[in-house]
């Protein structure tokens, strides 16, 4: 147990950047609630670009420290050493950079940081499994298991994806769910106001998706599905929220298929709860996923979800609002399930769904209490 004289506890979190994403949003919700008089937090990032959360981080007094060239190990190691010398020493390092966390743990060991945590939030890094990549993965796994003192994952599936083993749920090896602030779903804007702002007709069915435009999120499947279902229901509208490297390619495909008028691309938005509330069905056909927190956010907004069956079962908290399908099933079956949700009233109210979530282990306050306990009882 850490005594009062050891406060503040100095923690270095390692992320690629602080743009809006699942891990980054969870960290921000933790930082807003954690006692910053007890915990002195710095963020090590792999970019010098301005990120969406930077201003708020600085207002909280959290330092953002670039450590560049993760593609050049020796240069990165030197940068890391200089950062620890300038800003350290640290009591804890908490890494969220997938397989590269192994190298971070090795450097943290050399820097004599006593508590070294690796957290996994995905079942895959999406990289091709060629010989060089397999060798890299084995090396990073060895470094992680050799030098990390604590392993965490959002789900057992995410644990298997990074650590190649399940976690036993001790203080040193445990599932730490990605908590969500469900309070923000209690005062949502009127659906008509939201749709008017987006220039979406009020009375048409809206199918939505929230996610970064990368291979894992499977936007190409969404477009193919839209092209099919619009042949039967041409009034339907698709709302895609997020940004990423594949967005231009996806928007081009929408134009080529001549269904651009049925799509709204918003880019990155801070008002996700309101945008979810504007939807009738949430579509999440990911190719792989460590958790899928936005599904729970959709449920908090009272929106039924159709998801791929690769998503970990931990997410099945509000059973009446979820339908799983295999990506190997024909698109026509996905279309039928969308129509079923649109034409059949939900068997649970938004208030009932929100109550279930607030009393679950996925509430942000539960998540913060667990994390604080781990930090203090190190």
C-alpha positions as CSV (number, residue, x, y, z in Angstrom):
1,X,0.0,0.0,0.0
2,X,1.3,3.5,-0.9
3,X,1.4,5.8,2.1
4,X,0.2,9.4,2.0
5,X,3.8,10.6,1.9
6,X,4.3,8.9,-1.5
7,X,1.7,11.1,-3.2
8,X,1.5,12.3,-5.8
9,X,2.0,9.1,-7.8
10,X,3.6,10.0,-11.1
11,X,2.1,8.1,-14.1
12,X,3.2,8.1,-17.7
13,X,0.6,7.0,-20.2
14,X,1.8,6.0,-23.6
15,X,-0.4,6.4,-26.7
16,X,0.1,7.1,-30.4
17,X,-1.9,10.3,-30.3
18,X,-4.9,11.9,-28.5
19,X,-7.4,12.1,-31.3
20,X,-10.9,10.8,-30.7
21,X,-10.9,7.0,-30.5
22,X,-12.0,4.3,-28.1
23,X,-8.8,4.2,-26.0
24,X,-8.3,8.0,-26.1
25,X,-12.0,8.8,-25.1
26,X,-11.8,6.3,-22.2
27,X,-8.5,7.9,-21.0
28,X,-10.1,11.4,-21.2
29,X,-13.1,10.2,-19.1
30,X,-10.7,8.8,-16.5
31,X,-8.6,12.0,-16.4
32,X,-11.7,14.1,-15.8
33,X,-12.6,12.0,-12.7
34,X,-9.3,10.9,-11.2
35,X,-7.8,13.0,-8.4
36,X,-5.0,14.9,-10.0
37,X,-3.7,15.9,-6.6
38,X,-3.0,12.3,-5.9
39,X,-2.0,11.3,-9.5
40,X,0.4,13.4,-11.5
41,X,-0.2,12.3,-15.1
42,X,1.9,12.8,-18.2
43,X,1.1,11.6,-21.7
44,X,3.8,10.3,-24.0
45,X,2.7,10.5,-27.7
46,X,4.2,9.5,-31.0
47,X,3.4,12.7,-32.9
48,X,3.9,16.4,-32.8
49,X,0.6,17.0,-34.6
50,X,-2.2,18.9,-32.9
51,X,-4.7,16.4,-31.6
52,X,-8.4,16.8,-30.7
53,X,-8.0,16.3,-27.0
54,X,-4.8,18.4,-26.5
55,X,-6.5,21.6,-25.4
56,X,-8.5,19.8,-22.7
57,X,-5.5,17.8,-21.5
58,X,-3.5,21.0,-21.1
59,X,-6.4,22.6,-19.2
60,X,-6.3,19.6,-16.8
61,X,-2.6,20.2,-16.3
62,X,-1.6,17.0,-18.1
63,X,1.6,17.4,-20.0
64,X,1.8,16.0,-23.6
65,X,5.3,14.8,-24.4
66,X,6.2,13.7,-27.9
67,X,8.5,10.7,-28.2
68,X,9.2,10.4,-31.9
69,X,10.5,7.7,-34.3
70,X,8.9,4.5,-33.0
71,X,9.9,3.2,-36.5
72,X,13.6,3.6,-35.5
73,X,14.1,1.7,-32.3
74,X,17.5,3.1,-31.3
75,X,16.4,6.7,-31.9
76,X,13.2,6.1,-30.1
77,X,15.1,4.5,-27.2
78,X,17.3,7.6,-26.9
79,X,14.3,9.9,-27.0
80,X,12.6,7.9,-24.3
81,X,15.7,8.0,-22.1
82,X,15.9,11.7,-22.4
83,X,12.2,12.2,-21.6
84,X,12.5,10.1,-18.4
85,X,15.6,12.1,-17.4
86,X,13.8,15.4,-18.0
87,X,10.3,14.6,-16.7
88,X,10.7,11.6,-14.5
89,X,11.2,9.7,-12.4
90,X,7.8,7.9,-12.7
91,X,6.1,5.4,-10.4
92,X,4.0,3.9,-13.1
93,X,4.0,3.6,-16.9
94,X,0.8,2.5,-18.6
95,X,1.1,1.6,-22.3
96,X,-1.7,1.5,-24.8
97,X,0.2,1.0,-28.1
98,X,-0.6,-2.6,-28.9
99,X,2.4,-4.8,-29.7
100,X,4.9,-1.9,-29.5
101,X,4.2,-1.9,-25.8
102,X,6.7,-4.7,-25.5
103,X,9.6,-2.3,-26.5
104,X,8.1,0.4,-24.2
105,X,8.2,-2.1,-21.3
106,X,11.8,-2.9,-22.0
107,X,12.8,0.7,-22.0
108,X,10.7,1.4,-18.9
109,X,12.5,-1.5,-17.1
110,X,15.9,0.0,-18.0
111,X,14.6,3.4,-16.7
112,X,13.7,1.6,-13.4
113,X,10.0,2.5,-13.5
114,X,8.7,0.0,-10.9
115,X,5.1,-0.5,-12.1
116,X,4.8,-1.3,-15.9
117,X,1.4,-1.9,-17.3
118,X,0.4,-3.0,-20.8
119,X,-3.3,-2.7,-21.8
120,X,-4.8,-4.4,-24.8
121,X,-8.0,-3.1,-26.4
122,X,-8.0,-4.9,-29.8
123,X,-8.0,-8.5,-31.0
124,X,-5.6,-7.6,-34.0
125,X,-3.3,-4.9,-35.2
126,X,-4.5,-5.4,-38.8
127,X,-1.0,-6.0,-40.1
128,X,-0.2,-8.6,-42.7
129,X,1.3,-11.8,-41.1
130,X,4.4,-12.1,-43.2
131,X,7.7,-13.6,-41.8
132,X,9.1,-10.3,-40.6
133,X,5.8,-9.3,-38.9
134,X,5.5,-12.7,-37.2
135,X,9.1,-12.3,-35.9
136,X,8.3,-8.8,-34.7
137,X,5.2,-10.1,-32.9
138,X,7.1,-12.8,-31.2
139,X,9.8,-10.4,-30.0
140,X,7.2,-7.9,-28.7
141,X,5.3,-10.7,-26.9
142,X,8.5,-11.9,-25.2
143,X,9.4,-8.3,-24.1
144,X,5.9,-7.7,-22.8
145,X,5.8,-10.9,-20.7
146,X,9.4,-10.4,-19.6
147,X,9.3,-6.8,-18.6
148,X,5.6,-5.8,-17.9
149,X,4.6,-6.1,-14.2
150,X,0.9,-5.9,-15.0
151,X,-1.3,-7.0,-17.9
152,X,-4.7,-5.6,-18.6
153,X,-7.3,-6.0,-21.4
154,X,-10.8,-4.8,-22.2
155,X,-12.0,-8.3,-22.8
156,X,-10.6,-11.9,-22.8
157,X,-10.6,-11.7,-26.6
158,X,-8.4,-8.6,-26.5
159,X,-6.1,-10.4,-24.1
160,X,-5.8,-13.4,-26.4
161,X,-5.1,-11.0,-29.3
162,X,-2.1,-9.3,-27.7
163,X,-0.9,-11.7,-24.9
164,X,-1.9,-15.0,-26.6
165,X,-3.4,-16.0,-23.2
166,X,-6.4,-15.3,-21.1
167,X,-6.1,-13.1,-18.0
168,X,-6.7,-14.5,-14.6
169,X,-8.3,-11.4,-13.0
170,X,-5.8,-10.8,-10.2
171,X,-4.4,-7.4,-9.4
172,X,-1.5,-8.1,-11.8
173,X,-3.4,-9.7,-14.6
174,X,-7.0,-8.6,-15.1
175,X,-9.8,-7.5,-17.4
176,X,-10.4,-3.8,-17.0
177,X,-13.4,-2.8,-19.0
178,X,-13.6,0.4,-21.0
179,X,-15.9,2.5,-18.8
180,X,-18.4,4.9,-20.4
181,X,-20.0,8.1,-19.0
182,X,-23.7,7.3,-19.3
183,X,-24.8,10.5,-17.6
184,X,-24.5,12.4,-20.9
185,X,-27.2,10.2,-22.4
186,X,-29.8,11.6,-20.0
187,X,-30.3,14.9,-21.7
188,X,-30.1,14.4,-25.4
189,X,-31.3,16.9,-28.0
190,X,-34.6,16.4,-29.7
191,X,-34.2,14.0,-32.6
192,X,-35.8,16.4,-35.1
193,X,-33.4,19.1,-34.1
194,X,-30.4,16.8,-34.6
195,X,-31.6,15.6,-38.0
196,X,-32.5,19.1,-39.2
197,X,-28.9,20.2,-38.3
198,X,-27.6,17.3,-40.4
199,X,-30.1,18.0,-43.2
200,X,-31.6,14.6,-42.9
201,X,-35.4,14.3,-43.4
202,X,-37.1,13.7,-40.0
203,X,-39.4,10.8,-41.2
204,X,-36.9,8.6,-43.0
205,X,-35.2,5.6,-41.4
206,X,-31.6,6.4,-40.6
207,X,-28.9,3.7,-40.4
208,X,-25.8,4.8,-38.6
209,X,-22.2,3.9,-38.0
210,X,-19.5,5.5,-35.8
211,X,-15.9,4.5,-36.3
212,X,-12.5,5.4,-37.8
213,X,-12.3,4.8,-41.6
214,X,-9.8,1.8,-41.4
215,X,-10.0,-1.8,-42.6
216,X,-11.2,-3.2,-39.2
217,X,-14.4,-1.1,-39.3
218,X,-15.4,-2.6,-42.7
219,X,-17.0,0.5,-44.3
220,X,-16.9,-1.2,-47.7
221,X,-19.4,-3.7,-46.4
222,X,-21.7,-0.9,-45.2
223,X,-21.6,0.6,-48.7
224,X,-22.5,-2.7,-50.3
225,X,-25.3,-3.2,-47.9
226,X,-26.6,0.3,-48.5
227,X,-26.6,-0.2,-52.3
228,X,-28.6,-3.4,-51.8
229,X,-31.2,-2.1,-49.3
230,X,-31.8,1.2,-51.1
231,X,-33.1,-0.8,-54.1
232,X,-36.0,-1.9,-51.8
233,X,-36.2,1.2,-49.6
234,X,-34.8,4.2,-51.5
235,X,-35.9,6.7,-48.8
236,X,-33.4,5.3,-46.3
237,X,-30.4,7.4,-45.1
238,X,-27.0,6.4,-43.9
239,X,-25.1,8.5,-41.3
240,X,-21.3,7.8,-41.1
241,X,-19.4,9.5,-38.3
242,X,-15.6,9.5,-38.1
243,X,-12.6,10.0,-40.2
244,X,-9.5,8.1,-41.3
245,X,-7.3,7.1,-44.3
246,X,-10.0,5.1,-46.1
247,X,-12.6,7.9,-46.0
248,X,-11.9,9.3,-49.5
249,X,-12.0,5.8,-51.0
250,X,-15.4,5.1,-49.3
251,X,-16.9,8.4,-50.4
252,X,-15.7,7.8,-54.0
253,X,-17.5,4.4,-54.0
254,X,-20.7,6.1,-52.7
255,X,-20.5,8.5,-55.6
256,X,-19.8,5.8,-58.2
257,X,-22.8,3.8,-57.0
258,X,-24.9,7.0,-57.3
259,X,-26.2,6.8,-53.7
260,X,-24.4,9.9,-52.5
261,X,-27.8,11.6,-51.7
262,X,-28.5,8.9,-49.2
263,X,-25.4,9.4,-47.2
264,X,-24.1,12.0,-44.7
265,X,-20.4,11.9,-43.7
266,X,-19.9,14.1,-40.7
267,X,-16.2,13.6,-40.0
268,X,-15.0,13.5,-36.3
269,X,-17.6,14.9,-33.9
270,X,-17.7,15.5,-30.2
271,X,-21.5,15.1,-29.9
272,X,-21.7,11.3,-30.4
273,X,-24.6,10.8,-27.9
274,X,-26.9,13.2,-29.8
275,X,-25.9,11.7,-33.2
276,X,-26.5,8.2,-32.0
277,X,-30.0,9.3,-30.9
278,X,-30.7,10.5,-34.4
279,X,-30.4,7.0,-35.7
280,X,-33.0,4.2,-36.0
281,X,-30.5,1.3,-36.3
282,X,-26.8,1.2,-35.6
283,X,-24.6,-0.9,-37.9
284,X,-21.3,-2.3,-36.7
285,X,-19.9,-5.0,-39.1
286,X,-16.3,-4.9,-37.9
287,X,-13.8,-7.5,-39.2
288,X,-12.1,-7.6,-35.8
289,X,-12.7,-5.7,-32.5
290,X,-11.3,-5.7,-29.0
291,X,-14.5,-4.4,-27.4
292,X,-16.7,-2.0,-29.4
293,X,-17.7,0.5,-26.7
294,X,-19.8,2.5,-29.2
295,X,-22.3,-0.3,-29.2
296,X,-23.0,0.3,-25.5
297,X,-23.2,4.1,-26.3
298,X,-25.8,3.3,-29.0
299,X,-27.8,1.2,-26.4
300,X,-27.6,4.1,-24.0
301,X,-29.3,6.2,-26.7
302,X,-31.9,3.5,-27.1
303,X,-30.8,2.4,-30.6
304,X,-30.8,-1.2,-31.7
305,X,-27.6,-2.6,-33.1
306,X,-26.7,-5.1,-35.8
307,X,-23.1,-6.3,-35.3
308,X,-20.7,-8.8,-36.7
309,X,-20.2,-12.0,-34.6
310,X,-16.5,-11.4,-34.2
311,X,-17.2,-8.7,-31.5
312,X,-16.6,-10.1,-28.0
313,X,-19.8,-11.3,-26.2
314,X,-19.0,-9.0,-23.3
315,X,-20.8,-6.3,-25.2
316,X,-24.2,-8.1,-25.0
317,X,-25.5,-6.1,-22.0
318,X,-28.9,-5.0,-23.4
319,X,-30.0,-8.2,-25.1
320,X,-33.2,-6.8,-26.7
321,X,-31.2,-4.2,-28.6
322,X,-28.6,-6.4,-30.2
323,X,-28.5,-8.8,-33.2
324,X,-25.3,-10.7,-34.2
325,X,-24.6,-11.9,-37.7
326,X,-21.7,-13.5,-39.4
327,X,-20.0,-11.5,-42.2
328,X,-20.2,-14.7,-44.2
329,X,-24.0,-14.4,-44.3
330,X,-25.5,-12.9,-47.4
331,X,-26.0,-9.1,-47.4
332,X,-29.7,-9.8,-48.0
333,X,-29.9,-11.3,-44.5
334,X,-28.3,-8.2,-43.0
335,X,-30.8,-6.1,-44.8
336,X,-33.7,-8.2,-43.5
337,X,-32.5,-7.7,-39.9
338,X,-32.3,-3.9,-40.4
339,X,-35.8,-3.8,-41.7
340,X,-37.0,-6.0,-38.8
341,X,-35.6,-3.5,-36.3
342,X,-37.1,-0.6,-38.1
343,X,-40.6,-2.1,-38.5
344,X,-40.8,-3.8,-35.0
345,X,-40.8,-1.6,-31.9
346,X,-38.0,-2.3,-29.4
347,X,-39.0,-4.4,-26.4
348,X,-37.2,-2.1,-24.0
349,X,-37.3,1.6,-23.5
350,X,-34.3,3.9,-23.7
351,X,-34.7,4.7,-20.0
352,X,-34.7,1.0,-19.1
353,X,-31.6,0.4,-21.3
354,X,-29.8,3.3,-19.7
355,X,-30.6,2.0,-16.2
356,X,-29.1,-1.4,-17.1
357,X,-25.9,0.2,-18.3
358,X,-25.5,2.6,-15.4
359,X,-25.6,-0.4,-13.0
360,X,-23.2,-2.5,-15.1
361,X,-19.4,-2.8,-14.8
362,X,-19.1,-0.7,-18.0
363,X,-20.1,2.6,-16.2
364,X,-17.1,4.9,-16.1
365,X,-17.2,5.4,-12.3
366,X,-16.8,1.6,-11.8
367,X,-13.8,1.7,-14.3
368,X,-12.1,4.6,-12.5
369,X,-12.5,3.0,-9.1
370,X,-10.8,-0.2,-10.4
371,X,-8.0,1.7,-12.0
372,X,-7.3,3.8,-8.9
373,X,-7.2,0.7,-6.8
374,X,-4.6,-0.9,-9.1
375,X,-2.5,2.3,-9.1
376,X,-2.6,2.8,-5.3
377,X,-2.2,-0.9,-4.3
378,X,0.7,-1.6,-6.6
